[in-house]
Amino acid sequence: MAVKNAEWHDRMYNNRALVPDFADHFAHWQNASVQARAQLKSTLDVPYGEGVGETLDIFPAKDANAPVVIFIHGGYWRSLDKSDHSFVAPALRDMGACVVVVNYALCPGTPEQPVTIPDIALQMAKATAWVWRHIAEHGGDRSRISAIGHSAGGHLAAMLLGCNWKQVGRDLPSGLVRKAMSISGLFDLEPIRKTPFVQADLRITPAHVRMASPAKWQRPRQGVLYTVAGGDESPEFLRHNRLIHQAWGPKTVPVCEDLAGLNHFNIVIYLTRPGTRLHALAKQLIAA
């Protein structure tokens, strides 16, 4: 049995080391995102709050009263930007959705304004509340909001499913988000706390683990979460994919799949490709 020391944790969780051509994937995302913004009608850099990183991009659907998809980017809560992920908008829009790609502050922040993972989770709740209150102005149906996230974004999407919305705003319905998809998500922060290459920025504490680990929560009373991971991802990412299914059960997590031949970075592209399993699952989620 492997010794789960610092070196082991870095090996299990350092996706850039596991996928040597990761920079090519990032370049593809960025180029495709530039094209998407050039081709689609959009409203960019809309503030959903006054804090650092609190902006979002809206890509309206072709038809009014459309279902809404909030897409949350990854980057280990410490890197990347919504502008790198506009590329998801054309495919989701072709599924009939009004697409909202959100930004958030990145860990560790600054000495004056430190940023933690629970802080980011609260930002995502604030962004989603803004969407519920304002998306009708952009043709979206606020009663049909789904969240899709990749990597750290997959963790944040799952947290939205379990959010106590009345604590966010008294005007918000209890079931504001009832459908979510996590792509290569992480659901227990304890092993991340033990992973040196990210912990230096994330500064996860035991309290953060308790607050922001969906697998440690009780099953949400309503809603469904689809979880997928690439079959070529590390054993730990595959374990996390099973972990949330075990923790929340098959009623809440009816889809829990490892997609053969995909790694941590190319998997998100398959969200945009008709004929793939991930594309079909997203379409099914939006239509449900």
C-alpha positions in Angstrom: 0.0 0.0 0.0 1.3 3.5 -0.9 2.4 5.7 1.9 0.1 8.8 1.7 2.8 11.4 2.4 3.3 14.8 0.9 4.9 13.4 -2.2 2.0 11.0 -2.8 -0.6 13.8 -2.4 1.3 15.9 -4.9 1.5 13.0 -7.4 -2.3 12.3 -7.0 -3.5 15.9 -7.3 -1.0 17.7 -9.6 -3.0 17.4 -12.9 -0.5 19.5 -14.8 2.2 17.0 -14.0 -0.1 14.1 -15.0 -0.9 15.8 -18.4 2.3 17.1 -19.9 0.5 18.9 -22.8 -1.8 20.8 -20.4 -0.6 24.1 -21.9 -2.0 23.0 -25.3 -5.4 22.5 -23.7 -5.3 25.9 -22.1 -4.4 27.5 -25.4 -7.3 25.7 -27.1 -9.7 26.9 -24.5 -8.5 30.5 -24.8 -8.6 30.5 -28.6 -12.1 28.9 -28.7 -13.3 31.4 -26.1 -12.1 34.4 -28.2 -14.1 32.9 -31.2 -17.2 32.3 -29.0 -17.2 35.9 -27.8 -16.8 37.2 -31.3 -19.6 35.0 -32.7 -22.2 35.1 -30.0 -24.3 38.0 -28.6 -23.1 38.6 -25.1 -23.0 40.9 -22.1 -19.6 40.7 -20.5 -18.1 41.6 -17.2 -21.5 42.2 -15.4 -20.9 42.8 -11.7 -22.8 40.6 -9.3 -21.2 42.2 -6.3 -18.5 44.8 -5.4 -15.8 42.3 -4.4 -12.7 41.1 -6.1 -13.6 38.9 -9.1 -17.3 39.4 -8.8 -18.3 39.6 -12.4 -20.0 37.3 -14.9 -20.6 37.0 -18.7 -24.0 36.3 -20.1 -24.7 34.6 -23.5 -28.4 34.8 -24.1 -30.3 31.9 -25.6 -31.9 32.0 -29.0 -35.4 31.9 -27.4 -37.0 33.7 -24.5 -37.7 32.0 -21.2 -34.8 29.6 -21.7 -33.3 27.3 -19.1 -30.2 28.8 -17.5 -26.8 27.2 -17.1 -24.2 28.7 -14.8 -20.7 27.5 -15.7 -18.0 27.7 -13.0 -14.4 27.3 -14.1 -11.6 25.3 -12.4 -8.0 26.1 -11.6 -7.7 24.8 -8.0 -9.5 27.8 -6.7 -6.3 29.8 -7.4 -5.9 30.3 -11.2 -7.7 30.8 -14.5 -10.6 33.1 -15.4 -14.1 33.1 -16.9 -12.7 34.5 -20.1 -10.8 31.2 -20.6 -14.1 29.4 -20.6 -16.4 31.2 -23.0 -15.9 28.2 -25.3 -18.6 26.3 -23.4 -21.2 28.8 -24.4 -21.9 27.9 -28.1 -22.7 24.2 -27.3 -24.8 25.0 -24.2 -26.6 27.7 -26.2 -27.3 25.1 -28.9 -29.0 23.0 -26.3 -31.4 25.9 -25.7 -29.7 27.4 -22.6 -29.0 30.9 -21.6 -25.3 30.6 -20.4 -23.7 32.5 -17.6 -20.0 32.1 -17.0 -18.9 33.3 -13.6 -15.7 34.6 -12.1 -14.5 34.6 -8.5 -11.6 35.8 -6.4 -8.6 33.6 -6.4 -6.7 32.1 -3.4 -4.7 33.2 -1.6 -5.8 36.8 -2.3 -3.7 39.5 -0.7 -2.5 40.1 2.9 -5.1 42.9 3.1 -7.9 40.7 1.5 -7.1 37.0 1.9 -9.3 34.6 0.0 -10.3 31.1 1.1 -12.3 28.4 -0.5 -15.4 29.1 1.8 -15.1 32.7 0.6 -15.3 31.6 -3.0 -18.3 29.3 -2.3 -20.1 32.3 -0.8 -19.3 34.3 -3.9 -20.8 31.6 -6.1 -23.9 31.7 -4.0 -24.0 35.5 -4.4 -23.6 35.1 -8.2 -26.3 32.6 -8.4 -28.6 34.8 -6.4 -27.9 37.6 -8.8 -28.8 35.3 -11.7 -32.1 34.4 -10.1 -33.0 38.1 -9.5 -31.9 39.4 -12.9 -31.6 36.7 -15.6 -35.2 37.3 -16.9 -33.8 40.6 -18.3 -31.6 38.5 -20.5 -34.2 35.9 -21.6 -33.5 33.3 -18.9 -36.1 31.4 -16.9 -35.0 31.7 -13.2 -37.1 28.7 -12.2 -34.7 26.5 -14.3 -31.2 27.2 -13.2 -28.5 24.5 -13.5 -24.9 24.7 -12.4 -22.0 23.0 -14.3 -18.5 23.2 -13.1 -15.1 21.7 -14.0 -12.5 20.7 -11.3 -12.7 23.3 -8.5 -15.8 24.5 -10.3 -17.3 21.1 -10.0 -16.8 21.3 -6.3 -18.4 24.7 -6.2 -21.4 23.5 -8.4 -22.0 20.7 -5.9 -21.9 23.2 -3.0 -24.7 25.3 -4.8 -26.9 22.2 -4.8 -26.6 22.0 -1.0 -26.8 25.7 -0.3 -29.2 27.1 2.3 -30.6 29.9 0.1 -32.7 31.5 2.8 -29.4 32.4 4.5 -28.2 34.0 1.3 -31.3 36.1 0.7 -34.8 36.0 2.3 -36.3 36.5 -1.2 -34.6 33.4 -2.6 -36.5 30.0 -3.1 -35.2 27.0 -1.1 -34.6 25.0 -4.3 -32.9 27.8 -6.4 -30.5 25.3 -7.9 -31.9 21.8 -8.4 -29.6 20.4 -11.1 -25.8 20.4 -11.1 -23.0 18.6 -12.9 -19.5 18.2 -11.6 -16.8 17.4 -14.1 -13.7 16.1 -12.4 -14.8 17.6 -9.1 -13.4 17.3 -5.6 -15.7 16.7 -2.7 -13.5 16.4 0.4 -10.9 19.1 1.1 -9.0 17.1 3.7 -6.6 15.4 1.2 -6.1 18.8 -0.6 -5.1 20.3 2.8 -2.3 17.7 2.8 -1.1 18.5 -0.8 1.8 20.9 -0.6 1.8 22.3 -4.1 -1.6 23.8 -3.7 -1.9 24.2 0.1 0.6 27.0 0.0 -2.0 29.1 -1.8 -5.2 27.6 -0.5 -4.3 27.6 3.2 -7.1 25.1 4.0 -7.8 24.7 7.7 -9.6 21.9 9.4 -12.5 24.3 9.8 -12.5 24.9 6.0 -12.6 21.1 5.5 -15.7 20.9 7.6 -17.4 23.9 6.0 -16.7 23.2 2.4 -16.5 19.5 1.8 -19.8 18.4 0.2 -19.0 14.7 0.9 -19.2 15.5 4.6 -22.6 17.1 4.3 -26.0 15.5 4.7 -27.6 14.7 1.4 -29.4 17.7 -0.1 -33.2 17.5 0.4 -33.9 18.1 -3.2 -32.1 18.2 -6.6 -29.7 16.0 -8.5 -26.0 16.0 -9.2 -24.4 14.3 -12.2 -20.7 13.5 -11.6 -18.2 12.5 -14.2 -14.4 12.2 -14.3 -11.9 11.2 -17.0 -11.0 7.6 -17.0 -7.3 8.6 -17.3 -7.4 10.8 -14.2 -5.5 10.0 -11.1 -6.9 7.3 -8.7 -7.7 10.1 -6.2 -9.9 12.0 -8.7 -11.7 8.8 -9.6 -12.2 8.2 -5.9 -13.7 11.6 -5.3 -16.1 10.9 -8.2 -17.3 7.8 -6.3 -17.1 9.4 -2.9 -20.0 11.9 -3.5 -22.1 9.2 -5.0 -21.6 7.1 -1.8 -22.1 10.1 0.5 -25.3 11.5 -1.1 -26.7 8.3 -2.6 -28.0 7.3 -6.0 -31.3 9.3 -5.6 -29.3 12.6 -5.4 -26.4 11.4 -7.6 -28.1 9.3 -10.3 -25.1 9.6 -12.7 -21.6 8.8 -11.5 -19.3 7.8 -14.5 -15.7 7.6 -15.4 -15.4 8.5 -19.1 -12.8 6.3 -20.8 -9.8 7.9 -22.6 -10.3 11.4 -21.1 -7.9 13.3 -18.8 -8.4 16.2 -16.5 -8.1 18.8 -19.2 -9.5 17.3 -22.4 -12.7 16.2 -20.6 -14.2 19.6 -20.5 -13.9 20.0 -24.3 -16.2 17.0 -24.6 -18.9 19.0 -23.0 -19.0 20.9 -26.3 -18.9 18.0 -28.7 -22.2 16.5 -30.0 -22.2 12.7 -30.0 -20.2 12.4 -26.8 -21.4 11.1 -23.5 -20.6 14.3 -21.6 -22.5 16.4 -24.2 -25.5 14.1 -23.9 -25.5 14.2 -20.1 -25.4 18.0 -20.2 -28.3 18.1 -22.6 -30.2 15.7 -20.5 -29.6 17.7 -17.3 -30.7 21.0 -18.9 -33.9 19.4 -20.3 -34.9 17.6 -17.1 
